[in-house]
Amino acid sequence: MNFLFWNINKKDTFFDLICELVKENSIGILMLAEFPEGKQESLERMLKLQNSSYKYIKPIKEKVKVEVFTSLPRKHLYYVEDGRRFSVLRYHNNGLNKDFNVILCHLISKVNNEVTTQAFEARNVAGSIVNVENRLNNDMTIVCGDLNMNPFEEGLAGCDSFNAVMSKVIAQNVTRRVSGHDFKMFYNPMWSFFGDNGRGVAHGTIYYNPYETVQYYWNIFDQVLIRPSVIPYFVDRYLNIVTCSKTKSLLTSNHTMRSVYSDHLPIKFTIKEK
């Protein structure tokens, strides 16, 4: 199953591009943050023109941080819970006959929040995810979304937050003990995109250049994290930061973001189906 996540910056001007990416990449689950209000039916109609089974999944609450469209039957993808900063969906993989928890997040931004505030919020969300896993008795968890932090920041790497590490080998230890407490781990494959020797064309999902003493230029705010139990079903080679369709580029000739689209790049990943 192919997943695509994109923060589309509240724009409805490039739904044609979204549909193009869905078709070209055989996307079964489309997840969109900062979706323009009231435009769900418009995108659904466009998606149905190329795949009649595509539909918008209505959330439990009226508003969610990430909207979901899918070609799957409703019994194979449905909402379990909506939180203030995240939603929980149950995804049944028919080929594997396994159920996954799909946690969709759009966490607080750096614009109006300090790093310590972001880390505090991340701890709350990560703790809520553990509660969901315990309640559902299932830790086959995929976290995806605009986390508004780089993989190396406290909210992602901190043991009492997402505890997300760059190595599958380390993640497969399942927990990390700190000061006598065990903390569940996530594997974060997005680390592999950093730098000139990293994978892919883009070195991040968002590019900006404010006047600051420390500047990374490329940042990886849009991420997918997986529990160790999901690693055997995650297809590494299909993970990608999407920079173009067959007809359109999301980057300028200088390899920065094209403002006509979003200020974020989409990410694509795949879970095996057999």
Secondary structure, 3 states (H helix, E strand, C coil): CEEEEEECCCCCCCHHHHHHHHHHCCEEEEEEECCCCCCHHHHHHHHHHHCCCCEEECCCCCCCCEEEEECCCHHHEEEEEECCCEEEEEEEECCCCEEEEEEEEECCCCCCCCHHHHHHHHHHHHHHHHHHHHHHCCCCEEEEEECCCCCCCHHHHCCCCCCEECCHHHHCCCEEEECCEEEECEECHHHHHCCCCCCCCCCCCEECCCCCCCCCCEECCEEEEECHHHHHHECHHHCEECCECCCCECECCCCCECCCCCCCCCEEEEECCC
